[in-house]
């Protein structure tokens, strides 16, 4: 079995990824009868009390992906113009912890959010205008555009879809969860190239 901090991917009945939940929240959903079906690998086997009549111990198997009943997310998350919230953590994940100017990989504490078009020149704090930059490159670029600073942007910033955002939110995605999520990524998603495998059919 895996460490208890491994998250479970929760979906709706149609298989649309919704969120990550811990094993306690997953167990609660099972107990409340909210889990319609489960797939993926077995993550945890929880054991409870012993039935006084049958003398059998209760057991709950929690799988890596659970589909739950009901409408769990606003319809706007399914629309083309849905924009997930922007944070440094998910931005750094989107850019694979690479500085988009020098191309080197850094830990979070050595990275920063750079506005391609500086905010001082009307640039927005939006997924399409921000990239991961190391502190040195960000300081050098300062309030200039990449062209003005003589710097080349290594990748075009993009707005993640809801499924891509769910992937970016997790610290550790298991292989079966990754395959499930990738099936919901757009075929043109830059994340397919980073993950280095064939795009799912």
Biotite code that builds the C-alpha atoms (Angstrom):
import biotite.structure as struc

atoms = struc.array([
    struc.Atom([0.000, 0.000, 0.000], chain_id="A", res_id=1, res_name="UNK", atom_name="CA", element="C"),
    struc.Atom([1.042, 3.595, -0.594], chain_id="A", res_id=2, res_name="UNK", atom_name="CA", element="C"),
    struc.Atom([1.720, 6.331, 1.983], chain_id="A", res_id=3, res_name="UNK", atom_name="CA", element="C"),
    struc.Atom([-1.476, 7.825, 3.386], chain_id="A", res_id=4, res_name="UNK", atom_name="CA", element="C"),
    struc.Atom([-0.787, 11.168, 1.718], chain_id="A", res_id=5, res_name="UNK", atom_name="CA", element="C"),
    struc.Atom([-1.391, 9.726, -1.758], chain_id="A", res_id=6, res_name="UNK", atom_name="CA", element="C"),
    struc.Atom([-4.433, 11.469, -3.200], chain_id="A", res_id=7, res_name="UNK", atom_name="CA", element="C"),
    struc.Atom([-7.461, 9.939, -4.883], chain_id="A", res_id=8, res_name="UNK", atom_name="CA", element="C"),
    struc.Atom([-8.754, 11.423, -8.137], chain_id="A", res_id=9, res_name="UNK", atom_name="CA", element="C"),
    struc.Atom([-12.465, 12.217, -7.872], chain_id="A", res_id=10, res_name="UNK", atom_name="CA", element="C"),
    struc.Atom([-14.598, 12.468, -11.021], chain_id="A", res_id=11, res_name="UNK", atom_name="CA", element="C"),
    struc.Atom([-18.247, 12.938, -11.880], chain_id="A", res_id=12, res_name="UNK", atom_name="CA", element="C"),
    struc.Atom([-20.395, 10.110, -13.288], chain_id="A", res_id=13, res_name="UNK", atom_name="CA", element="C"),
    struc.Atom([-19.269, 10.901, -16.836], chain_id="A", res_id=14, res_name="UNK", atom_name="CA", element="C"),
    struc.Atom([-15.621, 10.618, -15.814], chain_id="A", res_id=15, res_name="UNK", atom_name="CA", element="C"),
    struc.Atom([-14.838, 14.355, -15.866], chain_id="A", res_id=16, res_name="UNK", atom_name="CA", element="C"),
    struc.Atom([-11.990, 15.000, -13.379], chain_id="A", res_id=17, res_name="UNK", atom_name="CA", element="C"),
    struc.Atom([-13.171, 17.162, -10.477], chain_id="A", res_id=18, res_name="UNK", atom_name="CA", element="C"),
    struc.Atom([-10.578, 17.298, -7.724], chain_id="A", res_id=19, res_name="UNK", atom_name="CA", element="C"),
    struc.Atom([-8.079, 15.463, -5.555], chain_id="A", res_id=20, res_name="UNK", atom_name="CA", element="C"),
    struc.Atom([-9.255, 14.097, -2.204], chain_id="A", res_id=21, res_name="UNK", atom_name="CA", element="C"),
    struc.Atom([-7.383, 12.337, 0.583], chain_id="A", res_id=22, res_name="UNK", atom_name="CA", element="C"),
    struc.Atom([-8.255, 8.837, 1.749], chain_id="A", res_id=23, res_name="UNK", atom_name="CA", element="C"),
    struc.Atom([-10.431, 10.165, 4.602], chain_id="A", res_id=24, res_name="UNK", atom_name="CA", element="C"),
    struc.Atom([-12.616, 12.192, 2.230], chain_id="A", res_id=25, res_name="UNK", atom_name="CA", element="C"),
    struc.Atom([-12.794, 9.201, -0.143], chain_id="A", res_id=26, res_name="UNK", atom_name="CA", element="C"),
    struc.Atom([-13.856, 6.907, 2.731], chain_id="A", res_id=27, res_name="UNK", atom_name="CA", element="C"),
    struc.Atom([-16.536, 9.440, 3.713], chain_id="A", res_id=28, res_name="UNK", atom_name="CA", element="C"),
    struc.Atom([-17.880, 9.457, 0.135], chain_id="A", res_id=29, res_name="UNK", atom_name="CA", element="C"),
    struc.Atom([-18.067, 5.645, 0.190], chain_id="A", res_id=30, res_name="UNK", atom_name="CA", element="C"),
    struc.Atom([-19.830, 5.715, 3.572], chain_id="A", res_id=31, res_name="UNK", atom_name="CA", element="C"),
    struc.Atom([-22.384, 8.267, 2.329], chain_id="A", res_id=32, res_name="UNK", atom_name="CA", element="C"),
    struc.Atom([-23.119, 6.169, -0.758], chain_id="A", res_id=33, res_name="UNK", atom_name="CA", element="C"),
    struc.Atom([-21.798, 8.855, -3.106], chain_id="A", res_id=34, res_name="UNK", atom_name="CA", element="C"),
    struc.Atom([-19.340, 6.611, -4.973], chain_id="A", res_id=35, res_name="UNK", atom_name="CA", element="C"),
    struc.Atom([-20.937, 5.264, -8.156], chain_id="A", res_id=36, res_name="UNK", atom_name="CA", element="C"),
    struc.Atom([-17.932, 3.247, -9.279], chain_id="A", res_id=37, res_name="UNK", atom_name="CA", element="C"),
    struc.Atom([-14.189, 3.037, -8.831], chain_id="A", res_id=38, res_name="UNK", atom_name="CA", element="C"),
    struc.Atom([-11.368, 2.317, -11.233], chain_id="A", res_id=39, res_name="UNK", atom_name="CA", element="C"),
    struc.Atom([-7.618, 2.341, -11.256], chain_id="A", res_id=40, res_name="UNK", atom_name="CA", element="C"),
    struc.Atom([-5.379, 0.565, -8.804], chain_id="A", res_id=41, res_name="UNK", atom_name="CA", element="C"),
    struc.Atom([-6.195, -0.302, -5.208], chain_id="A", res_id=42, res_name="UNK", atom_name="CA", element="C"),
    struc.Atom([-4.595, 2.353, -3.004], chain_id="A", res_id=43, res_name="UNK", atom_name="CA", element="C"),
    struc.Atom([-5.819, 1.558, 0.494], chain_id="A", res_id=44, res_name="UNK", atom_name="CA", element="C"),
    struc.Atom([-7.639, -1.207, 2.313], chain_id="A", res_id=45, res_name="UNK", atom_name="CA", element="C"),
    struc.Atom([-9.217, 0.192, 5.457], chain_id="A", res_id=46, res_name="UNK", atom_name="CA", element="C"),
    struc.Atom([-10.372, -2.227, 8.154], chain_id="A", res_id=47, res_name="UNK", atom_name="CA", element="C"),
    struc.Atom([-13.079, -1.430, 10.689], chain_id="A", res_id=48, res_name="UNK", atom_name="CA", element="C"),
    struc.Atom([-14.867, -3.165, 13.503], chain_id="A", res_id=49, res_name="UNK", atom_name="CA", element="C"),
    struc.Atom([-16.044, -6.763, 13.763], chain_id="A", res_id=50, res_name="UNK", atom_name="CA", element="C"),
    struc.Atom([-19.754, -7.511, 13.227], chain_id="A", res_id=51, res_name="UNK", atom_name="CA", element="C"),
    struc.Atom([-21.191, -9.087, 16.384], chain_id="A", res_id=52, res_name="UNK", atom_name="CA", element="C"),
    struc.Atom([-23.488, -11.384, 14.386], chain_id="A", res_id=53, res_name="UNK", atom_name="CA", element="C"),
    struc.Atom([-21.331, -12.465, 11.447], chain_id="A", res_id=54, res_name="UNK", atom_name="CA", element="C"),
    struc.Atom([-17.990, -12.067, 13.237], chain_id="A", res_id=55, res_name="UNK", atom_name="CA", element="C"),
    struc.Atom([-16.662, -10.492, 10.048], chain_id="A", res_id=56, res_name="UNK", atom_name="CA", element="C"),
    struc.Atom([-14.479, -7.425, 10.078], chain_id="A", res_id=57, res_name="UNK", atom_name="CA", element="C"),
    struc.Atom([-15.641, -4.579, 7.859], chain_id="A", res_id=58, res_name="UNK", atom_name="CA", element="C"),
    struc.Atom([-13.339, -3.611, 5.015], chain_id="A", res_id=59, res_name="UNK", atom_name="CA", element="C"),
    struc.Atom([-13.260, -0.712, 2.609], chain_id="A", res_id=60, res_name="UNK", atom_name="CA", element="C"),
    struc.Atom([-11.135, -0.745, -0.544], chain_id="A", res_id=61, res_name="UNK", atom_name="CA", element="C"),
    struc.Atom([-10.234, 2.679, -1.898], chain_id="A", res_id=62, res_name="UNK", atom_name="CA", element="C"),
    struc.Atom([-9.073, 2.883, -5.489], chain_id="A", res_id=63, res_name="UNK", atom_name="CA", element="C"),
    struc.Atom([-7.018, 5.606, -7.175], chain_id="A", res_id=64, res_name="UNK", atom_name="CA", element="C"),
    struc.Atom([-10.016, 6.991, -9.126], chain_id="A", res_id=65, res_name="UNK", atom_name="CA", element="C"),
    struc.Atom([-13.588, 7.269, -7.851], chain_id="A", res_id=66, res_name="UNK", atom_name="CA", element="C"),
    struc.Atom([-16.648, 8.509, -9.741], chain_id="A", res_id=67, res_name="UNK", atom_name="CA", element="C"),
    struc.Atom([-19.274, 10.214, -7.607], chain_id="A", res_id=68, res_name="UNK", atom_name="CA", element="C"),
    struc.Atom([-22.978, 10.998, -7.971], chain_id="A", res_id=69, res_name="UNK", atom_name="CA", element="C"),
    struc.Atom([-24.449, 14.422, -8.576], chain_id="A", res_id=70, res_name="UNK", atom_name="CA", element="C"),
    struc.Atom([-23.414, 17.648, -10.265], chain_id="A", res_id=71, res_name="UNK", atom_name="CA", element="C"),
    struc.Atom([-20.201, 18.687, -8.553], chain_id="A", res_id=72, res_name="UNK", atom_name="CA", element="C"),
    struc.Atom([-18.860, 21.567, -10.574], chain_id="A", res_id=73, res_name="UNK", atom_name="CA", element="C"),
    struc.Atom([-20.195, 24.708, -12.201], chain_id="A", res_id=74, res_name="UNK", atom_name="CA", element="C"),
    struc.Atom([-21.026, 24.294, -15.868], chain_id="A", res_id=75, res_name="UNK", atom_name="CA", element="C"),
    struc.Atom([-18.567, 27.071, -16.738], chain_id="A", res_id=76, res_name="UNK", atom_name="CA", element="C"),
    struc.Atom([-15.688, 24.664, -16.043], chain_id="A", res_id=77, res_name="UNK", atom_name="CA", element="C"),
    struc.Atom([-16.769, 22.752, -19.124], chain_id="A", res_id=78, res_name="UNK", atom_name="CA", element="C"),
    struc.Atom([-16.873, 25.827, -21.350], chain_id="A", res_id=79, res_name="UNK", atom_name="CA", element="C"),
    struc.Atom([-14.086, 26.793, -23.732], chain_id="A", res_id=80, res_name="UNK", atom_name="CA", element="C"),
    struc.Atom([-13.434, 30.110, -21.977], chain_id="A", res_id=81, res_name="UNK", atom_name="CA", element="C"),
    struc.Atom([-12.992, 28.592, -18.486], chain_id="A", res_id=82, res_name="UNK", atom_name="CA", element="C"),
    struc.Atom([-9.851, 29.948, -16.822], chain_id="A", res_id=83, res_name="UNK", atom_name="CA", element="C"),
    struc.Atom([-8.572, 28.161, -13.704], chain_id="A", res_id=84, res_name="UNK", atom_name="CA", element="C"),
    struc.Atom([-7.119, 30.232, -10.855], chain_id="A", res_id=85, res_name="UNK", atom_name="CA", element="C"),
    struc.Atom([-3.482, 31.225, -11.302], chain_id="A", res_id=86, res_name="UNK", atom_name="CA", element="C"),
    struc.Atom([-0.935, 30.500, -8.578], chain_id="A", res_id=87, res_name="UNK", atom_name="CA", element="C"),
    struc.Atom([2.841, 30.247, -8.568], chain_id="A", res_id=88, res_name="UNK", atom_name="CA", element="C"),
    struc.Atom([2.665, 26.563, -7.666], chain_id="A", res_id=89, res_name="UNK", atom_name="CA", element="C"),
    struc.Atom([0.543, 25.626, -10.682], chain_id="A", res_id=90, res_name="UNK", atom_name="CA", element="C"),
    struc.Atom([2.448, 28.018, -12.942], chain_id="A", res_id=91, res_name="UNK", atom_name="CA", element="C"),
    struc.Atom([5.769, 26.408, -12.001], chain_id="A", res_id=92, res_name="UNK", atom_name="CA", element="C"),
    struc.Atom([4.203, 22.986, -12.588], chain_id="A", res_id=93, res_name="UNK", atom_name="CA", element="C"),
    struc.Atom([2.873, 24.076, -15.987], chain_id="A", res_id=94, res_name="UNK", atom_name="CA", element="C"),
    struc.Atom([6.377, 25.162, -17.016], chain_id="A", res_id=95, res_name="UNK", atom_name="CA", element="C"),
    struc.Atom([7.996, 22.065, -15.454], chain_id="A", res_id=96, res_name="UNK", atom_name="CA", element="C"),
    struc.Atom([10.065, 24.206, -13.052], chain_id="A", res_id=97, res_name="UNK", atom_name="CA", element="C"),
    struc.Atom([12.107, 25.464, -16.003], chain_id="A", res_id=98, res_name="UNK", atom_name="CA", element="C"),
    struc.Atom([13.104, 29.084, -16.404], chain_id="A", res_id=99, res_name="UNK", atom_name="CA", element="C"),
    struc.Atom([11.520, 30.046, -19.710], chain_id="A", res_id=100, res_name="UNK", atom_name="CA", element="C"),
    struc.Atom([14.528, 32.253, -20.526], chain_id="A", res_id=101, res_name="UNK", atom_name="CA", element="C"),
    struc.Atom([17.692, 30.358, -19.565], chain_id="A", res_id=102, res_name="UNK", atom_name="CA", element="C"),
    struc.Atom([16.148, 26.867, -19.756], chain_id="A", res_id=103, res_name="UNK", atom_name="CA", element="C"),
    struc.Atom([17.513, 25.638, -16.433], chain_id="A", res_id=104, res_name="UNK", atom_name="CA", element="C"),
    struc.Atom([15.412, 23.778, -13.859], chain_id="A", res_id=105, res_name="UNK", atom_name="CA", element="C"),
    struc.Atom([15.109, 25.244, -10.357], chain_id="A", res_id=106, res_name="UNK", atom_name="CA", element="C"),
    struc.Atom([13.365, 24.571, -7.053], chain_id="A", res_id=107, res_name="UNK", atom_name="CA", element="C"),
    struc.Atom([10.359, 26.695, -6.138], chain_id="A", res_id=108, res_name="UNK", atom_name="CA", element="C"),
    struc.Atom([12.350, 29.065, -3.938], chain_id="A", res_id=109, res_name="UNK", atom_name="CA", element="C"),
    struc.Atom([14.604, 30.019, -6.865], chain_id="A", res_id=110, res_name="UNK", atom_name="CA", element="C"),
    struc.Atom([11.714, 30.662, -9.257], chain_id="A", res_id=111, res_name="UNK", atom_name="CA", element="C"),
    struc.Atom([9.423, 33.622, -9.810], chain_id="A", res_id=112, res_name="UNK", atom_name="CA", element="C"),
    struc.Atom([6.430, 34.660, -11.890], chain_id="A", res_id=113, res_name="UNK", atom_name="CA", element="C"),
    struc.Atom([7.446, 36.799, -14.858], chain_id="A", res_id=114, res_name="UNK", atom_name="CA", element="C"),
    struc.Atom([4.983, 38.898, -16.849], chain_id="A", res_id=115, res_name="UNK", atom_name="CA", element="C"),
    struc.Atom([6.005, 38.596, -20.503], chain_id="A", res_id=116, res_name="UNK", atom_name="CA", element="C"),
    struc.Atom([4.417, 41.968, -21.181], chain_id="A", res_id=117, res_name="UNK", atom_name="CA", element="C"),
    struc.Atom([5.269, 43.846, -17.968], chain_id="A", res_id=118, res_name="UNK", atom_name="CA", element="C"),
    struc.Atom([2.398, 45.005, -15.770], chain_id="A", res_id=119, res_name="UNK", atom_name="CA", element="C"),
    struc.Atom([3.919, 48.490, -15.873], chain_id="A", res_id=120, res_name="UNK", atom_name="CA", element="C"),
    struc.Atom([3.139, 48.459, -19.615], chain_id="A", res_id=121, res_name="UNK", atom_name="CA", element="C"),
    struc.Atom([-0.396, 47.122, -19.292], chain_id="A", res_id=122, res_name="UNK", atom_name="CA", element="C"),
    struc.Atom([0.397, 43.408, -19.155], chain_id="A", res_id=123, res_name="UNK", atom_name="CA", element="C"),
    struc.Atom([-2.174, 41.268, -17.342], chain_id="A", res_id=124, res_name="UNK", atom_name="CA", element="C"),
    struc.Atom([-1.581, 38.819, -14.512], chain_id="A", res_id=125, res_name="UNK", atom_name="CA", element="C"),
    struc.Atom([-3.042, 36.038, -16.667], chain_id="A", res_id=126, res_name="UNK", atom_name="CA", element="C"),
    struc.Atom([-1.920, 32.555, -17.733], chain_id="A", res_id=127, res_name="UNK", atom_name="CA", element="C"),
    struc.Atom([-1.322, 33.827, -21.293], chain_id="A", res_id=128, res_name="UNK", atom_name="CA", element="C"),
    struc.Atom([1.063, 36.542, -20.088], chain_id="A", res_id=129, res_name="UNK", atom_name="CA", element="C"),
    struc.Atom([3.061, 34.799, -17.350], chain_id="A", res_id=130, res_name="UNK", atom_name="CA", element="C"),
    struc.Atom([5.925, 32.335, -17.426], chain_id="A", res_id=131, res_name="UNK", atom_name="CA", element="C"),
    struc.Atom([8.239, 30.749, -14.912], chain_id="A", res_id=132, res_name="UNK", atom_name="CA", element="C"),
    struc.Atom([11.555, 32.570, -14.616], chain_id="A", res_id=133, res_name="UNK", atom_name="CA", element="C"),
    struc.Atom([14.526, 32.113, -12.344], chain_id="A", res_id=134, res_name="UNK", atom_name="CA", element="C"),
    struc.Atom([15.138, 35.060, -10.051], chain_id="A", res_id=135, res_name="UNK", atom_name="CA", element="C"),
    struc.Atom([18.301, 36.065, -11.920], chain_id="A", res_id=136, res_name="UNK", atom_name="CA", element="C"),
    struc.Atom([16.584, 36.185, -15.326], chain_id="A", res_id=137, res_name="UNK", atom_name="CA", element="C"),
    struc.Atom([13.546, 37.964, -13.906], chain_id="A", res_id=138, res_name="UNK", atom_name="CA", element="C"),
    struc.Atom([15.756, 40.639, -12.321], chain_id="A", res_id=139, res_name="UNK", atom_name="CA", element="C"),
    struc.Atom([17.703, 41.077, -15.544], chain_id="A", res_id=140, res_name="UNK", atom_name="CA", element="C"),
    struc.Atom([14.545, 41.387, -17.652], chain_id="A", res_id=141, res_name="UNK", atom_name="CA", element="C"),
    struc.Atom([13.035, 43.819, -15.107], chain_id="A", res_id=142, res_name="UNK", atom_name="CA", element="C"),
    struc.Atom([10.248, 45.979, -16.582], chain_id="A", res_id=143, res_name="UNK", atom_name="CA", element="C"),
    struc.Atom([11.096, 45.213, -20.201], chain_id="A", res_id=144, res_name="UNK", atom_name="CA", element="C"),
    struc.Atom([9.601, 42.907, -22.792], chain_id="A", res_id=145, res_name="UNK", atom_name="CA", element="C"),
    struc.Atom([11.740, 39.901, -23.788], chain_id="A", res_id=146, res_name="UNK", atom_name="CA", element="C"),
    struc.Atom([12.591, 41.672, -27.063], chain_id="A", res_id=147, res_name="UNK", atom_name="CA", element="C"),
    struc.Atom([13.691, 44.832, -25.271], chain_id="A", res_id=148, res_name="UNK", atom_name="CA", element="C"),
    struc.Atom([15.831, 42.770, -22.897], chain_id="A", res_id=149, res_name="UNK", atom_name="CA", element="C"),
    struc.Atom([17.336, 40.698, -25.724], chain_id="A", res_id=150, res_name="UNK", atom_name="CA", element="C"),
    struc.Atom([15.913, 37.498, -24.206], chain_id="A", res_id=151, res_name="UNK", atom_name="CA", element="C"),
    struc.Atom([14.209, 34.649, -26.043], chain_id="A", res_id=152, res_name="UNK", atom_name="CA", element="C"),
    struc.Atom([11.098, 33.004, -24.637], chain_id="A", res_id=153, res_name="UNK", atom_name="CA", element="C"),
    struc.Atom([11.525, 29.220, -24.803], chain_id="A", res_id=154, res_name="UNK", atom_name="CA", element="C"),
    struc.Atom([7.813, 28.331, -24.818], chain_id="A", res_id=155, res_name="UNK", atom_name="CA", element="C"),
    struc.Atom([4.520, 30.074, -25.435], chain_id="A", res_id=156, res_name="UNK", atom_name="CA", element="C"),
    struc.Atom([2.446, 30.466, -22.255], chain_id="A", res_id=157, res_name="UNK", atom_name="CA", element="C"),
    struc.Atom([-0.980, 28.790, -22.316], chain_id="A", res_id=158, res_name="UNK", atom_name="CA", element="C"),
    struc.Atom([-4.150, 28.570, -20.259], chain_id="A", res_id=159, res_name="UNK", atom_name="CA", element="C"),
    struc.Atom([-4.614, 25.047, -18.869], chain_id="A", res_id=160, res_name="UNK", atom_name="CA", element="C"),
    struc.Atom([-7.969, 23.349, -19.270], chain_id="A", res_id=161, res_name="UNK", atom_name="CA", element="C"),
    struc.Atom([-9.734, 22.083, -16.150], chain_id="A", res_id=162, res_name="UNK", atom_name="CA", element="C"),
    struc.Atom([-8.286, 18.564, -16.570], chain_id="A", res_id=163, res_name="UNK", atom_name="CA", element="C"),
    struc.Atom([-4.780, 19.968, -17.077], chain_id="A", res_id=164, res_name="UNK", atom_name="CA", element="C"),
    struc.Atom([-5.245, 22.148, -14.010], chain_id="A", res_id=165, res_name="UNK", atom_name="CA", element="C"),
    struc.Atom([-6.240, 19.108, -11.921], chain_id="A", res_id=166, res_name="UNK", atom_name="CA", element="C"),
    struc.Atom([-2.971, 17.475, -13.027], chain_id="A", res_id=167, res_name="UNK", atom_name="CA", element="C"),
    struc.Atom([-0.977, 20.608, -12.133], chain_id="A", res_id=168, res_name="UNK", atom_name="CA", element="C"),
    struc.Atom([-2.564, 20.706, -8.674], chain_id="A", res_id=169, res_name="UNK", atom_name="CA", element="C"),
    struc.Atom([-1.267, 17.307, -7.600], chain_id="A", res_id=170, res_name="UNK", atom_name="CA", element="C"),
    struc.Atom([2.164, 16.693, -6.114], chain_id="A", res_id=171, res_name="UNK", atom_name="CA", element="C"),
    struc.Atom([2.286, 13.003, -7.067], chain_id="A", res_id=172, res_name="UNK", atom_name="CA", element="C"),
    struc.Atom([0.191, 11.540, -9.886], chain_id="A", res_id=173, res_name="UNK", atom_name="CA", element="C"),
    struc.Atom([0.141, 7.762, -10.224], chain_id="A", res_id=174, res_name="UNK", atom_name="CA", element="C"),
    struc.Atom([0.484, 6.130, -13.639], chain_id="A", res_id=175, res_name="UNK", atom_name="CA", element="C"),
    struc.Atom([-3.173, 5.074, -13.861], chain_id="A", res_id=176, res_name="UNK", atom_name="CA", element="C"),
    struc.Atom([-4.347, 8.532, -12.747], chain_id="A", res_id=177, res_name="UNK", atom_name="CA", element="C"),
    struc.Atom([-2.020, 10.140, -15.288], chain_id="A", res_id=178, res_name="UNK", atom_name="CA", element="C"),
    struc.Atom([-3.389, 8.005, -18.127], chain_id="A", res_id=179, res_name="UNK", atom_name="CA", element="C"),
    struc.Atom([-6.944, 8.896, -17.071], chain_id="A", res_id=180, res_name="UNK", atom_name="CA", element="C"),
    struc.Atom([-6.184, 12.631, -16.919], chain_id="A", res_id=181, res_name="UNK", atom_name="CA", element="C"),
    struc.Atom([-4.266, 12.668, -20.208], chain_id="A", res_id=182, res_name="UNK", atom_name="CA", element="C"),
    struc.Atom([-7.297, 11.262, -21.988], chain_id="A", res_id=183, res_name="UNK", atom_name="CA", element="C"),
    struc.Atom([-9.030, 14.548, -21.036], chain_id="A", res_id=184, res_name="UNK", atom_name="CA", element="C"),
    struc.Atom([-6.195, 16.824, -22.209], chain_id="A", res_id=185, res_name="UNK", atom_name="CA", element="C"),
    struc.Atom([-6.637, 18.543, -25.591], chain_id="A", res_id=186, res_name="UNK", atom_name="CA", element="C"),
    struc.Atom([-4.669, 16.779, -28.317], chain_id="A", res_id=187, res_name="UNK", atom_name="CA", element="C"),
    struc.Atom([-2.658, 19.980, -28.780], chain_id="A", res_id=188, res_name="UNK", atom_name="CA", element="C"),
    struc.Atom([-1.714, 20.227, -25.100], chain_id="A", res_id=189, res_name="UNK", atom_name="CA", element="C"),
    struc.Atom([1.988, 21.019, -24.527], chain_id="A", res_id=190, res_name="UNK", atom_name="CA", element="C"),
    struc.Atom([1.798, 18.686, -21.510], chain_id="A", res_id=191, res_name="UNK", atom_name="CA", element="C"),
    struc.Atom([1.674, 15.667, -23.848], chain_id="A", res_id=192, res_name="UNK", atom_name="CA", element="C"),
    struc.Atom([5.133, 16.531, -25.183], chain_id="A", res_id=193, res_name="UNK", atom_name="CA", element="C"),
    struc.Atom([6.536, 17.063, -21.718], chain_id="A", res_id=194, res_name="UNK", atom_name="CA", element="C"),
    struc.Atom([5.228, 13.720, -20.498], chain_id="A", res_id=195, res_name="UNK", atom_name="CA", element="C"),
    struc.Atom([7.126, 12.159, -23.388], chain_id="A", res_id=196, res_name="UNK", atom_name="CA", element="C"),
    struc.Atom([4.616, 9.533, -24.446], chain_id="A", res_id=197, res_name="UNK", atom_name="CA", element="C"),
    struc.Atom([2.251, 9.009, -27.320], chain_id="A", res_id=198, res_name="UNK", atom_name="CA", element="C"),
    struc.Atom([-0.909, 11.077, -27.254], chain_id="A", res_id=199, res_name="UNK", atom_name="CA", element="C"),
    struc.Atom([-3.820, 8.841, -26.223], chain_id="A", res_id=200, res_name="UNK", atom_name="CA", element="C"),
    struc.Atom([-6.123, 7.846, -29.095], chain_id="A", res_id=201, res_name="UNK", atom_name="CA", element="C"),
])
